[in-house]
Amino acid sequence: MKIDDAAVGPVLNRLRRAQGQLAGVIAMIESGRECAEVVTQLAAVSRALDRAGFKIVANGMRQCLVAGDGATPMTEEQMEKMFLTLS
């Protein structure tokens, strides 16, 4: 399964945002910031990554439903495994 061209931009934006947030978390730890502040920012990174993953899974589900682009459609088990990987 290839990520649909329309989904690539939003997924990359979410991943770049997470990358920036993660760099911020690393800087916070290196500068000795309070644990609660670090955990709050780390949770934001986690949510950004989750959202990117869910966007990719949603894209896969959509492609699985139409599967008209010559690609082999994913089986229900493959979709379930991909979805559960994020949980």
C-alpha positions in Angstrom: 0.0 0.0 0.0 1.3 3.4 -1.0 0.2 6.5 0.9 -2.2 8.5 -1.3 -0.7 11.7 -2.7 -3.5 13.8 -1.0 -2.5 12.3 2.4 1.2 12.7 2.1 1.3 16.5 2.8 -0.8 16.3 6.0 1.1 13.3 7.3 4.5 14.9 6.6 3.3 18.1 8.4 2.3 16.1 11.5 5.6 14.3 11.5 7.6 17.5 11.1 5.6 19.0 13.9 6.4 16.0 16.1 10.0 16.2 15.1 10.2 19.8 16.2 8.4 19.0 19.5 10.7 16.1 20.1 13.8 18.3 19.6 12.2 20.7 22.1 11.7 17.9 24.7 15.4 16.9 24.3 16.4 20.5 24.8 14.2 20.7 27.9 15.8 17.6 29.4 19.3 18.9 28.6 18.6 22.2 30.2 17.2 20.6 33.4 13.5 21.7 33.0 10.9 20.4 35.4 9.6 16.9 35.0 6.0 17.9 34.6 6.9 20.3 31.8 8.9 17.6 30.0 6.1 15.1 30.3 3.5 17.5 29.0 5.6 18.2 25.9 6.3 14.5 25.5 2.6 13.8 25.5 2.2 16.4 22.7 4.8 14.5 20.6 3.0 11.2 21.2 -0.3 12.7 20.1 1.2 14.1 16.9 2.8 10.8 16.1 -0.5 9.0 16.8 -2.4 11.4 14.5 0.1 10.8 11.7 -0.3 7.1 12.2 -4.1 7.2 12.2 -4.0 9.3 9.0 -1.9 6.6 7.3 -4.2 3.8 8.6 -7.3 5.8 7.4 -5.6 6.2 4.0 -5.0 2.4 3.9 -8.6 1.7 4.8 -9.8 4.0 2.0 -7.5 2.3 -0.5 -8.5 -1.1 0.7 -12.1 -0.2 -0.1 -11.5 1.0 -3.6 -8.3 -1.0 -4.6 -8.6 0.0 -8.2 -5.1 1.3 -8.7 -3.6 -2.1 -9.6 -2.3 -2.6 -6.1 -3.1 -5.8 -4.3 -5.8 -5.0 -1.7 -5.0 -5.6 1.9 -6.7 -8.4 3.7 -8.8 -7.7 6.8 -6.1 -9.3 8.9 -3.4 -7.0 7.4 -5.6 -3.9 8.1 -6.3 -5.1 11.7 -2.6 -5.7 12.3 -1.7 -2.3 10.9 -4.4 -0.6 13.1 -3.4 -2.5 16.2 0.2 -1.5 15.8 -0.7 2.0 16.8 -2.5 0.9 20.0 
